[in-house]
Amino acid sequence: MLAPPTGTAALRTSVLSNRRKTAAAVITALIASLLLFVPMRSAHAADTLLSQGKTVTASSTENAGTPASAAVDGNTGTRWSSAAADPQWLQVDLGATDTISSVTLNWETAYGKAFKIQTSADGSNWTDVYSTTTGTGGVQTLAVNGSGRFVRMYGTARATGYGYSLWEFQVYGSTGGGTPPAAGTLLSQGKTATASSTENAGTPASAAVDGNTGTRWSSAAADPQWLQVDLGATDTISSVTLNWESAYGKAFKIQTSADGSNWTDVYSTTTGTGGNQTLNVTGSGRYVRVYGTARGTGYGYSLWEFQVFGTAGDGGPTTPPTDPGGPIQGGGDLGPNVKVFDPSTPNIQGQLDTIFQQQESNQFGDARYQVFFKPGTYNGLNDQVGFYTSVSGLGKNPDDVQINGDITVDAGWFNGNATQNFWRSVENLAVKPVNGTDRWAVAQAAPFRRIHVEGGLNLAPNGYGWASGGYIADSKIDGTVGPYSQQQWYTRDSAIQGWTNGVWNMVFSGVQGAPAQGFPNPVYTTLNTTPESREKPYMYLDGSGNYAVFVPNLRTNASGVSWPNTPGTSIPLSQFYVAHPGDTAAHINAALAQGLNLVFTPGIYHVDQPINVTRANTVVLGLGYATVVPDNGVDAVKVSDVDGVRLAGFLIDAGAGNSPQLLQVGAQGSTASHAANPTTIQDVFVRVGGARPAQAQTAFEINSNDVIIDHTWIWRADHGSAPTGWTVNPADIGLKVNGNNVLATGLFVEHFKKYDVEWSGQGGRTIFFQNEKAYDAPNQAAVQNGSVRGFAAYKVDDNVTTHEGWGLGSYCNYTADPTIIQDHGFEAPTTAGVKFHDLLVVSLGGMGQYAHVINNTGPGTSGTGTTPSTVTSYP
């Protein structure tokens, strides 16, 4: 806060899917009733069900909620479904060469008209044992005569426009003379798996228990290494199957444990041969692991599948209460605080007013709201947007949602002072203001994205009271933007018809119609393009009316809006775990490890372990300022050093424990290049204090290369509903960048006890920086940095040889001791490759002073006149 100066191709709709499930259930019930009067096939009475719980693979899956394993899990409420194309197949590995006598296909309504049943000894060469071109769907029990280790349904013609879909695929017969399948029930599949290490994000621990022999876990190339599975309860273990990739274990143990800490050996070898090993063991435990002590190759350990068989015990439920067992399903309800309107919804204005009345001054409350407008035209609305409220259109393009009215932020609740209008947003719609100009008088953490304003935009509160800066991206304003009293502002990749004025620091990159470069008089920093940008993922309704998330592509040297028809990828909601307040971090992590993306619905999420994002291209999207709170000093969110993760739209609120960092992207020492597909952090905000007791060491730590930070406010609170103060809500560093080639566009960082930003990586770039030094420093000694008076707001470390920044400002307001001197706002090595453009420092009403702008360059501040001191170019 700035104090006032004293002077993809969409999948089928959920509606259709639900109808189809209902129809299938009716059909199944009718068939079941008929079976009361028709004798069952005698073959099943004599034959053994060979396929249930075995490893199964498929040519494709429709989405994460319909995996191949669902067809052999014995549950007619789960199903496999394929992509909508021909041919497709589903195959099961029986584990040995068995005699096959019959196959039962329990089709969902999307069935196969032409298909074959085939067997194979090796999974490559197939023999037909049944063939039809007149399939009828329903439940088909097919008498066959053959043998093989592998059995598959091979579909060549679909009966509907959808893919193939099976509730169950059951193979009956008698076991043969090969290696017998492991005895007992398969206990491990779909359960939570962890490992000592992973080779990369594409080989996670979860891949060894997913029932898919086309995915694998692999470790780092070192000894020892382990992979363990949590069965959810203390079970009796009878055998373990290890399906090794070529990188196998020569010396390893199978161990069990009741608590995941104390282990008992149930098998040990120093002469492992790899391949597919079924090991008979005797033991019990909730946790089972393979513990490797010597590798058979120069690579790590690698398992296609790790299967634990036995009998479920009575030591408690088979899974923890928070884990439903089996694969975690994607999609689902968005929760009570997501309000979805269409033009026919009655009393929209009344509902909007009710939310605003609750949220207008609810600065540190826990209520969170997401308001969605479906495509269409809405007349006569005035949506006043309060705290923790996000307003978004559900169209593919902004003009799909037309608001003939206003989307308004004003400051009546704070006597016309807009400097605390935080934590709210509007996105992806068109607004035609009633009087020709819309009012958006906000401060930090209030993004204005993908908006078409059919008129002008006023960024000041009614009466032109104090206002302290904000952010616009990917927006088109048909009229003029008037910042008026806004002290600083950043606009990116947009189109405007004009800009009226500036106070201290107005920055533009890639903005068509932006004012010409003029800093410091006028106060405009203008870049014709943005070097790299990728618009924030957003939720919309696809062509079938289903929720999906659109993930825009990376742009280079961008100018103007990305829409209509923004290039990118559409991901159906069924491929997201839809989290709700009360979900545990362990359960969320299990969903992420399984391969789902993540949506946080509005609310507060207390976590006792970090949210771990380990897969490349994972999308984590918050709705309505969903807030993650680490309760016991853990990191709130950790991202592995992988390509293309998108973090967007949520708040991290520090807890009472001293978290080392609240967000970490990449482990320390990360070296991989992600230039072609960087991780992006957009509208992810941090707060240390204000709402609750809080502390942290560092807010953001960026260790990966090529990360794009596109709009953040990292704030150590200077006020709140909970006490704040120098020793009450401590945090040393706001943003620590160790990765190379990191880009920040729209960087707001305030009030940290040491460096607000410390940059150690090479090739860093920042376009727009807004900062206030900590108000509450008790005296000069508290901020002394060796021989330097005060920690710089923005520090580039001495080892850095390439770095560049445009439009950076720092302000001091030392209310506890106005005599404090800052030697400089910015500190950097003096070398040709480290360059700054358009810097300023300001003393707010004489509450502290700066001696220089950057290093020993630039005039100091003085007096109480709140007059900026500037440097246009450094060195």
Buried (B, 14 or more C-beta within 10 A) or exposed (E): BBBBBEEEEBBBBBEBBEEBBEEBBEBBEEEEEEEEEEEEBEEBEEBBBBBBBBBBBBBBBBBBBBBBBBBBBEEBEBBBBBBBEBBBBBBBBBBBBBBBBBBBBBBBBBBBBBBBBBBBBEBEEBEEBBEBEEBEBBBBBEEBEBBBBBBBBBBBEBBBEBBBBBBBBBBBBEBBEBBBBBEBBBBBBBBBBBBBBBBBBBBBBBBBBBBBBEBBBBBBBEBBBBBBBBBBBBBBBBBBBBBBBEBBBBBBBBBBBBEEEEBEEBBEBEEBEBEBBBBEBEBBBBBBBBBBBEBBBEBBBBBBBBBBBBEBBEBEEBBBEEBEBBBBBBBBEBBEBBBBBEBEBEEBEEBBBEBBEBBBEBBBEEBBBBBBBBBBEBEEBBBBBBBBBBBBBBBBBBBBBBBBBBBBBBBEBBEBBBBBBBBBBBBBBBBBBBEEBBBBBBBBBBBBBBBBBBBBBBBBBBEBBBBBBBBBBBBBBBBBBBBBBBBBBBBBBBBBBEBEBBBBBBBBBBBBBBBEBBBBEEBBBBBEBBBBBBBBBBBBBBEBEBBBBBBBEBBEEBBBBBBEEBEBBBBBBBBBBBBBBEBBBBBBBBBBBBBBBBBBBBBBBBBBBBBBBBBBBBBBBBBBBBBBBBBEBBBBBBBBBBBBBBBBBBBBBBBBBBBEBBBBBBEEEBEEEBEEBBBBBBBBBBBBBBBBBBBBBBBBBBBBBBBBBBBBBBBBBBBBEBEBBBEBBBBBBBBBBBBBBBBBBBBBBBBBBBBBBBBBBBBBBBBBBBBBBBBBBBEBEBBEBEEEBBBBBBBBBEEBEBBBBBBBBBBBBBBBBBEBBBBBBBBBBEBEEBBBBBBBBBBBBBBBBBBBBBBEBBBBBEEBEBBBBBBBEBB
